[in-house]
Amino acid sequence: MTCAVAALLLGAVVLPAQTPTRIISINPFLPLAGSFQGEFETRLRENLSVAVAASYLAPGDNDDDRFANADIKLRLYPSERALQGFGFAAGVGVGRQSTVSFVDCVGFSPCTYPRRSATSPTFSVEMQYQWLLGKQRNTAVAVGGGARRYFLLEDSPTGFDQFNEYMPTLRLTIGYAFR
């Protein structure tokens, strides 16, 4: 009889939700503008995570400039609650910039607008705040910002040096947190 009562009591105990160890997230608004931002983050320790991120940005109406990036980030959470709260990250990766160069038209000849591209290593820093929402804490919402440095060659082999060396970064992602 005692064993049956103990089993019923143990069965009635509600276990707390497991803390997520991974998050996959995207910016849900950028696809409306023909762009993309996404990230996969996994907890390494109580205060540390690693993330793999990718983005494609084509700002403006004319689609002249395009930016594509892939990064690996190491993110530190000072509150020692990895994947939630305030965090800051440093990342390395590769970035590709593409833009249309404008050539003056002479006479009645057609104007040419060749697309030029440059690929380079990148370094980025960012600060963010991430919430884990819901009963199971499996909805992740993150906001943040930072900067990215492109290590471009001083003298572009294409003879075209109108690429950005520094770019601000913004982050607004919504995702799924899981174990």
N, C-alpha and C positions, 0 to 999 in steps of 0.2 A: 504494500500500500504506500509506503514512504517513497519508494522509487517512482511510482506512478504520479504522486503529487509533485515530486521534484522534476519529473519530465514535463509536466504541464506548466510549471512555473518557468522552466528554462525555455519552453516553446513560446511563452507569452512575452518574454523579454524582447524588446525591439532593439536590434543592433544599430549603432550609428552608421551613417552613410560612409562608405569607404572614400578616402581622399583620392581624387583623380591624380594620375601620374603622367597623363599625356593630353594634349589639346591639338585639335586640327581646326583651323579657323580661316575665314576669308573676309574681305571687305565686301559687304553685300551691295554697296552702291556703285562701285567702280564699273561693273559689267554694263550698267546702263550707259556709260560714257565710252564703252569700247576698251576699257582697261581692266587690270586684274591685280589683286594683292592677296597672297595667301601664306600661311605659315603652319609648320608642324613643330610642336615644342614638347620635349620630354624632360621630366625631372631627373636630375642626376643625384642630388643630395637635398637636404632640408632647405638649403638656401641657394641652390644652383640648378640651372637648367641649360639645355642646349636646344637651339631652334634652327630649322632649315626654312628659309623664306625665299619666295620668288615674287616678282612684280613686273608688270608691264604697264607703262603709262604713255598715253598719247594725248597730251593736254591740248586744249583749244579746239576750235572748229575746223581749222584748215589741215590738221593732222601732219604738219610739217616736221615737228620734233617728236621723237619717240625715245623712250628709255626702257631698257629691259635689264633686270638685275636678278642675281641668285646669290644668296648669302648664307653663311653659317655663323650663328650668333651664340655667344656665351652670356647668359643673363643671370645677374645676381639679385637676389631678393633679401634685403637687409633684415626684414622681419622674420626670416628663417621659416617662411611658409611658401615654399616654391610653388609657382603657378598662380599665386594670388597676391594681391596687394601691390605695393610699389616695387618696381624693379628697374634696373638699368643694365644695358647690354653694350658689348663691343662685338663687332662682326667683321669678317673678311669675306670677300667674294669676287665676283666678276660682273662687270657692267658693260652694256653696249648702248651707245648713243647713236642716233641716226637723225639727220636733218637734211632739208632740201636747201641747196645753195642757189642763190638768185644770181643769174647772169644777165647783164644789161643786154637789151635787144638793140641790134644795129639795123637801121633801115627797115626793110620789109621782111627780113629773115625771121623765121619763127624763134621764139625764146626757148631756151633749154633750161631745165631745172633738174640737174642731176642730184640724186640722193647720195649723200656721203655718210659713212659710218666709221665709228672707232670703238674698239673693244679694249678694255683695260682692267687691271685689278682694282678693287675698291676696299675702302676701310670705312666703317660706319659706327656711330655711337647713337644711342637712343635712351630715352626715359619713358616709362609707361606705368599705367595702373591697370590692373586686371582684376575683374570680379568673377567669382564662381557663383552662379545664381541657381535657384530652384531647390526643391526638396532634396534631390540627389546631388546637387551642386555640379550638374553636368552641362550647364550653359555658361560659356565663357564670353565675356565682353571686355575688350581692351581698348584703351585710348592712350596715345602717346605721340612723341615726336623726337626728332633728332636731326642729324646731318650725315651726308655721305660724301666722301672724297674719292674722286676718280684720279688714278695715277696715269695720266695721259703723257705720251711723249711730247717733249717741247716742240719739236719739228715734226709735224704729222707727215707720214710718208705720202699722203694724198695731197699735201700742200694746202690743206684746209684745216684751220685751227679755230673754228667757231664753236667748239664743244665746251660744255660746262665742266669746271673742275670741282666745284662744290654744289651740292644740291640739298635743300632742306627735305626732310622726310616727315610724313604724317602717318599715323596708324589709327585706324578705327576698324576693329575686326570683331566678328561674332562667330563663335564656334562651338564645337562639341568637346567636352572634357570626359575622359574615360580612364579606366584603370588598365 
